[in-house]
Amino acid sequence: MFAARLYDLVAMKVGVPEYRRIVDQKLKTAGELYSFMTDRLHQASGLFLETVVVIILIIELVFLFRGKS
């Protein structure tokens, strides 16, 4: 019990709670950045796939009308 109280007292003197708050804030910022970057990646890959599908459809239409004439 004495060691726990001593630890709390020393931690307060050294600034451990402030350090923990800073670390938690940085971890939150890193998490938000990770979320933003993964969202951007998913949007970019979705746009790429949509573009590929449109190109394939255009190629199929060209071959369809080319074969009939």
MODELLER restraints for C-alpha pairs under 7 A, 6 or more apart:
rsr = mdl.restraints
at = mdl.atoms
